[in-house]
């Protein structure tokens, strides 16, 4: 049998056809992967929103606690802190399992950490008010009312950051403005408590004011960090 030489033009045709088929298969595979990734993608913004909602809930109860002195509110705040910790743990676990995140995973971790610190300070304030048997006074009511306003705007900023950057920034700046007010309020509260001759009482209120002031500081840091995230986005 005579050896028949392959027709180079036909070979070229087959190679071109195979190339088109392979590209088609790859496009299907990429399309499937992309759809599958989108379907399974975790919405980390929702987790941050859930965490920040616990900040507002806890601060609402702290303000009520400092206004009414109802002991049952302290127990609810402790329970909320446990629930908020669970949300943060879930976020960290999902961060470790997720390849694609909407913003840098380090930024998600750190913003979540700051929200966690706010709730920790709220819980610590409740613990010490209960431990020291602190009676509600006008300064505590005013300071916690301002903190409640701060955390409400903070929650707005976190809730808006996914879909409305400008609104989120406005809310963040409101938090920062209120933090400046907090400095004035706490200085006045310190001045009034030091007019007292009861050194034990001075120490007790000093500790409470310190924790509440730190709560405001961390809220301010959280908003600074959020604004930095927008710069990078």
C-alpha positions in Angstrom: 0.0 0.0 0.0 1.4 3.3 -1.0 2.0 5.7 1.8 -0.3 8.7 1.5 1.1 12.0 2.6 -1.2 14.0 4.8 -2.8 17.1 3.3 -1.3 20.0 5.2 -4.3 22.1 4.4 -6.7 19.5 5.9 -4.5 19.2 8.9 -4.6 22.9 9.4 -8.3 22.8 9.1 -8.5 20.0 11.8 -6.2 21.9 14.1 -8.2 25.0 13.8 -11.4 23.1 14.5 -9.9 21.4 17.5 -8.7 24.8 18.8 -12.2 26.2 18.5 -13.7 23.2 20.3 -11.1 23.5 23.1 -11.8 27.2 23.5 -15.5 26.5 23.7 -15.0 23.9 26.4 -12.8 26.3 28.4 -15.4 29.1 28.1 -18.1 26.7 29.4 -15.8 25.6 32.3 -14.9 29.2 33.2 -18.6 30.3 32.9 -19.6 27.4 35.2 -16.8 28.2 37.7 -17.8 31.9 37.7 -21.5 31.1 38.3 -20.6 28.6 41.0 -18.3 31.1 42.7 -21.0 33.7 42.7 -23.6 31.3 44.0 -21.3 30.2 46.9 -19.8 33.6 47.7 -20.2 34.7 51.3 -21.5 38.2 51.8 -19.1 39.5 54.4 -20.8 42.9 54.4 -23.9 41.1 55.8 -21.8 39.6 58.6 -20.4 43.0 59.4 -23.9 44.5 59.4 -25.0 41.7 61.8 -22.1 42.4 64.1 -22.7 46.2 64.1 -26.4 45.6 64.9 -25.3 44.0 68.1 -23.3 47.1 68.9 -26.5 49.2 68.7 -28.6 46.7 70.6 -26.0 46.5 73.4 -25.6 50.3 73.6 -29.3 50.8 73.6 -29.6 48.6 76.7 -26.6 50.2 78.4 -28.2 53.6 78.0 -31.4 52.2 79.5 -29.5 50.5 82.2 -27.7 53.8 83.1 -31.1 55.5 83.1 -33.3 53.1 85.0 -30.8 50.9 86.9 -32.8 47.7 86.0 -30.5 44.8 86.7 -32.2 42.4 84.2 -30.8 44.6 81.4 -27.2 43.7 82.4 -27.9 40.0 81.9 -29.3 40.7 78.4 -26.2 42.7 77.5 -24.0 39.8 78.5 -26.1 37.5 76.4 -25.8 39.9 73.4 -22.1 40.0 73.8 -21.9 36.2 73.6 -24.1 36.2 70.4 -21.9 38.9 68.8 -18.8 36.9 69.6 -20.4 34.0 67.7 -21.0 36.2 64.6 -17.3 37.3 64.7 -16.1 33.7 65.1 -18.2 32.7 62.1 -16.8 35.6 60.1 -13.2 34.5 60.9 -14.0 30.8 59.9 -15.5 31.9 56.6 -12.5 34.3 55.9 -10.2 31.3 56.3 -12.3 29.2 53.9 -13.0 31.9 51.2 -10.7 32.6 48.3 -12.5 35.7 47.0 -13.5 38.5 49.4 -15.1 41.9 48.5 -12.3 43.8 50.2 -9.0 42.8 51.7 -9.4 40.0 54.1 -7.1 41.8 56.6 -9.5 44.8 56.4 -12.5 42.6 57.0 -10.8 41.0 60.0 -9.7 44.3 61.5 -13.0 46.1 61.1 -14.7 43.1 62.7 -12.2 43.3 65.5 -13.0 46.9 66.2 -16.7 46.2 66.3 -15.9 43.4 68.8 -13.9 45.8 71.0 -16.8 48.2 71.2 -19.1 45.5 72.4 -16.5 44.3 74.9 -16.2 47.8 76.4 -20.0 48.1 76.7 -20.0 44.7 78.5 -17.1 45.8 80.8 -19.0 49.0 81.6 -22.0 47.0 82.6 -20.0 44.6 84.7 -18.3 47.4 86.6 -21.5 49.5 87.1 -23.0 46.3 88.6 -19.8 45.5 90.6 -19.4 49.0 92.1 -23.1 49.5 92.6 -23.0 52.7 90.7 -26.2 54.8 90.8 -27.3 56.4 87.6 -26.5 60.1 87.4 -27.0 62.8 84.8 -23.5 62.5 83.3 -23.9 58.8 82.8 -27.3 59.3 81.1 -25.8 62.0 78.8 -22.7 60.1 77.9 -24.5 56.9 77.1 -27.1 58.8 75.1 -24.3 60.3 73.0 -22.7 56.9 72.7 -26.0 55.5 71.5 -26.2 58.1 68.8 -22.6 57.3 67.8 -23.2 53.6 67.5 -26.5 54.2 65.6 -24.5 56.2 63.0 -21.7 53.6 63.0 -24.3 50.9 62.3 -25.6 53.1 59.4 -22.1 53.4 58.0 -21.5 49.7 58.1 -24.9 48.9 56.6 -24.4 51.4 53.7 -20.8 50.6 52.8 -21.6 47.9 50.3 -24.1 49.8 48.1 -23.8 53.5 49.0 -20.3 54.7 49.7 -21.2 58.4 50.0 -24.0 57.8 52.6 -21.6 55.5 54.5 -19.0 58.2 54.6 -21.5 60.8 55.8 -22.5 58.4 58.7 -18.8 57.8 59.5 -18.2 61.5 59.8 -21.2 61.9 62.1 -19.6 59.4 64.4 -16.3 61.3 64.4 -18.1 64.6 65.1 -19.8 63.0 68.1 -16.5 61.6 69.4 -15.3 65.2 69.8 -18.5 65.9 71.8 -17.7 62.9 73.9 -14.4 64.3 74.9 -16.1 67.5 76.2 -18.8 65.5 78.1 -16.3 63.1 79.8 -14.0 66.0 80.8 -17.0 67.7 82.5 -18.0 64.4 84.1 -14.5 63.9 85.5 -14.5 67.5 86.8 -17.8 67.0 88.7 -16.8 63.7 90.2 -13.6 65.0 91.5 -15.5 67.6 93.5 -16.6 64.7 95.6 -14.7 64.0 98.8 -15.5 60.3 98.7 -12.4 58.8 97.1 -14.0 55.4 96.7 -16.8 57.0 94.7 -14.3 59.0 92.7 -12.4 55.7 91.8 -15.6 53.9 90.8 -17.0 56.6 88.5 -13.5 57.3 87.1 -13.4 53.6 86.0 -16.8 53.8 84.4 -16.1 57.0 82.5 -12.8 55.6 81.3 -14.5 52.6 79.8 -17.2 54.7 78.2 -14.6 57.0 76.8 -12.7 54.1 75.3 -15.9 52.9 73.7 -16.1 56.2 71.9 -12.4 56.1 70.9 -12.8 52.6 69.3 -15.9 53.7 67.4 -13.9 56.6 66.1 -11.1 54.3 65.1 -13.6 52.0 63.4 -14.8 54.8 61.2 -11.3 56.0 60.4 -10.6 52.5 59.3 -13.8 52.3 57.2 -12.9 55.5 55.5 -9.4 54.1 54.7 -11.0 51.1 53.1 -13.0 53.4 50.8 -9.7 55.0 49.7 -8.3 51.6 48.8 -11.5 50.6 47.0 
